[in-house]
Amino acid sequence: MTSAAALDPALDALIGRMPKVELHVHLEGTLEPELAFELGRRNGVALPYPDVDAMRDAYDFTDLQSFLDLYYAACAVLLTREDFRDLTLAYLHRASLDNVRHVEPFFDPQTHTARGVPFATVIGGILDALEIGERELGISSGLILSFLRDQSEQSAEETLSMATPWLDRLVAVGLDSAEVGNPPEKFAAVYARARELGLKAVAHAGEEGAADLVTRTLDVLGVARIDHGVRSADDPELVARLARDRVPLTVCPLSNTKLRVFDTMADSTLATLLRAGVRVTVNSDDPAYFGGYIADNFRAVSAALGLSRDELFALSRNAIDGSFADELRKAELSANLAASFAAG
């Protein structure tokens, strides 16, 4: 957690109790070292670290690619339906401590099918956990199938075909991994097919890539949300468009500093974009690797940027409004949010 000690106690308490909606979290990025070693022992998979502390010590990333290298290595322990259920349940239990009430997580099937793990194994375990999360923790959800942008469009097409039996359990497709050298145009056809199948669309853009990548992602892929999007602040015309069209940005403050998108939290463009009328939200991205879950992100960015009570409400309401939950659930979440702010 960054600069939490500098946060006003009343805001700190408010962040703790307010209901939260998380729109940008990668399930594979919630794999804590303790669970990774447990699954490795269960499946006979050796991790390239002697112990949990050594693995955590490796989380000193210089950029997105240095993180991805470690991220994909850790995924080798995920092999069975039980593994994916346990991974997802561990995240949901941790999220419930932060009063997350709705989540729309990403999963990266190509990371696993490339290792010979069947698509049905991956999604089956995740869906098992999401059902338990709703029944036992009261966390509603909408699952997003994310394509790896450093893989071919043919691979994305094949992955979408694998997902066909579960279309009613998915809300959208997404696009993650390395932005540089992997433009949105590469995935125009598979996104068009996904929309024909009734899925919504989101995509990562404007994290390591420039503001122009956000514009092209909106134009080419027709996405409903931009994941990250913090470089949008470099282009006033784009900022105006995002505000006018009410396009949500799923910003991940601790991720941005951990991956050196910004040198310090004080350099984050989150407040600039929010105050310009953009529908900004706060999320955790890959919390096992980046130093905090969603409440940690709220606290860190609030302390560094001096966010007000009203701005915390706006960030939270933006996440509800920008989610793919149905209108009844959105109304319920909005009422709970208002009640939490009225409490003190």
N, C-alpha and C positions, 0 to 999 in steps of 0.2 A: 504494500500500500504506500502511495506517495503522498507526503505532506499532510497526512490525516490529522496530525496533532495541531495543525494550524486552523482546522475547520471549527467554525462556531458550534458549540455543543448543541444548540437547538436544531441547527441544520443537520448535524450528525445524527441526532435522534430521529429527525424527520426522514432522513435517507434510510435509516434502519427499518422504520415501520411502513413506509409507503409501498403499496403493491407495485410490482414491476413487470414489465413485458420485455422479453429479450428477443431481438430480431436478428442478431448476428453472433452466433456461437457455433463453432465446429465441434461436433461430438468427439472426433479423434483428438481435438485439441484440449479436451478435458481429461485426458489420460494422465493422471497423477503418477509420479514415479513409483509410489508404493503399490498401486494397482498394476502398473506395468510389470514390476518384478513378480507380483503374485501370479499374474496371467502367464508370464514367461515360465515360471516354475510349473504351473499347471499344464502347459503345453510343450514343455521341453525346449523352449526357445531362449537362447542366451542373448542378453542385451550387451552392447559394447561398453558397458560400465560395470565396475566391480560392485557398486552398491547405490542406494538411493541418493546419498549425499553427492557422490561423484556425478551422477546423472544431473542433479540440480545444478551443480557447479558448471555444467556445460551450457547452461542457459544464458550465455553472454553473447548475444547475437550482434552481428555487425550490419545485417540487412535481412531482407525477406528470405533470400536464398539460403543463408546460413541457418535460419530457423527451419526451413522446409527440409533440409538435409537431415536434421535430427528428428523432426516430426515423422518423416516417412520411415526412418529406422525404427522408431518406437512402435509404429503400427504393426510390425512383424509379429507381435505377441497376440494380436487379435485374429483368431482362427475359427472359433465356433460361435454358434448362435448364443450360447450362454455368455461368451466373452462380450459380445455386442450388447446383450441385455445388461450385464453387470456394468459395463462402461457407461451406458446411458442412465441407468438407475443411480450410479454414483454421482453423476452430474445433477440429476433431478433432486436428489436429497440435499446436495450442497446448495443448489439454487433455492430450494425451499427455505433455507436458513436466511436468505436475503429477501424473502417474501416475493419471489418470482411466482406470478400467477398464470402466465401464458408465455410459451416459448416457441419459436420457429427455428429449430436447429438445422444446420447443414450436415449432410454426410457425404463422403467422397467414395462412392463404390469402386471407382477405377483403381484406387489405392489398394483395394483388397482383391478384386477380380484378377488383377495383373499377377497376384501371388497365388492364384488358384483357388481363392475362397469364393464359393458361389454367391451370386447376388442375393438369392433367397436367404442364405445364412445371415448375411449382413442386415438386410432390411427386416428380416423376421425377428432377430434379437432386439433391434431398435424399437420396432413396433410393440413387442411384448412389454418393454420397459415404459414406453409412452402410455400404454393402457394402464399399467400399474400406477404411473405417476398421476394420471387423471383420477383414478379411482381412490387412491390412498393419500395423495398429497394435494389434490385439488388443482393440479397444474394442467391446464388445457394446452394443446399443441397443434402445430401444423408442420409436417416434415418437408424439407427442401432437398431435392437431389441436386448435388453440385457437380458440374463437370470440371475436370482439370484442364486449365487453359494451355498447359505446356504439353498436352497430349493432342492427338489429331482430332479433327472433326469427325472422322469415321469412327474413332473410338467413342466419342460422345454419342454419335448416332446409335452405335451398338448398345451403349449403356442405357439410352432411352428405351430401346426395344426391350431390353431385359426388364425394365421397370413397368412394362405394359400391364402385367397382371395386378399391379398395386397402384394404378393411377388414382383410384378413389381414396387412397391413403396418403397421397402426396398433394401439396398445395402449390408447389412451384419448382422451377429449375433455377439453378444458380451457376456461377462461374467463378472459380477461385484459382489459387496458385500464382505463379510468376506472371506479372503483367507485361514486363518488358519482352518485346518480340512476339507477343501473342495477342494480336489486336482483336477487337470484337467482331470485325468482318469475317474472321476465320470461323465463327460459330453462327452466322446468320441463318443458315438453312436449318440447323438442329433446333434453334430457338423458334423458328417459324413452325416447325413440326410440333414442338412442345405446346405452343399456343393452340394449334389445331386439335391437339389431344385434350384441351381444356385446362392446361396448367398455366399458372401465372409465371412471371419471370422477374428475376433479380440478377445482379451481377456485381462483382468487385470491380472498382475502377477508382482512379484518383488517390491511390495509396502511394505506391512507388511511381506510378505513371502520372503524367501531367494532367492539367484541367481538360485539355483537349480530348483525352481519353474518356472522360465522363460524358462530354458532349456526344462523341461518336457512339458510346455505349447506349445512350438514350435514343439516338437516331437509328442505329443499326439493329439493336436487339429489342427495342420497345419495352424496356424494363419498367416495372412499377416502383422499384426501389434501387438506390445505389448503395452498395456496401463499401464503407469507408467514405470516399468522396471528399476527403479533407483538402485536397489540392484544388477543389472547385473555387476556393477563396481567391485564387490567383487570377480569376477571370470574372470581372464584374457583370458581364452580360450573362454568363452562365449562372451566377448567383441569383440574378434577377429572374432568370428562367426557372430555376429550382423553386424559388419562392412563389412565383406566379402559378406554376403548375403543381405546387404542393407535393413535390417529390421527396420522399423521406430519404435521409442519409443515415445509415447505421454506423455511427462513429464508435471507435474502440480506443479510448484515450491511452490506457496502459500499453496496449499493443503498439500504438504509434510511437511512444517513447522507447519501448523495448527494442523495436526494429529500426530505430534511428530515423523514422520519418520526421520527427521533431527532436531536437537536442534535449529539450526540457518540456515539462507539461505546460509551463507558462507560454511556450511557443505555439501551442495547439490553436488551430483555427476554429475550434468548436464554438466558442462564444461569439466570434465574429460572424459566423454563418447563422447561428441562432438569432442574434440581434438584427440580422438582415432579413429575418422572416423565413428562413429555410427551416423545414421540418426536420430538425436534427434529433437523433435519439442516442442514448448511451448503452453500450454493450460490452461484452468481455472478450469476444473473438476466440482466443485459445488460452483460457485462463490458467491452465496447468503450467503453461510455459511463460506467461507474461506477467505473473505476479499479483493476480487478483481476479475475483469474480465480479459480478455486476455492481454490487454495492461498493466494492473497493474502487471501481472505476468512477462511480458517482462521487465518492468522497475525494478522490485524488484530483479530479478535474474541477470540482467545486472549490476546493481549497486553493488550487493554483490560479484559477481564473476569476475568483470572487463571484461565483454564481449566486444569484438571489433566490429567495424562496419561490418567487413567481417563475423564475427560470427553471428551477427544479420541477415545478408543476408542468411547465410547458414541455420540457424534455420527456417527462413521463406520459403526458397526454399525447404527445406526438407518436410515441411508440404504440399506444393503444390504437390511435386513428390510422397509423400506417401499417398495422398488422393485417393479416389475412383472416382473422377471426370473424365469425358472423356478427351481424349487428346486435343480436341479443347479448352475446358474450362481451362485445365492446361496451354496450350500455352498462352491463354489470361491473366490468372493470373500471369504467369511468366513475360510477357511483362509489365504488370502493376507494378510488383515488381521492375523490372529493372528501370523503369521510375521513381519510387519513390526514389530510391537510387541515380539516376543520377541528381535529382532535387537539391541536395545539401548535 
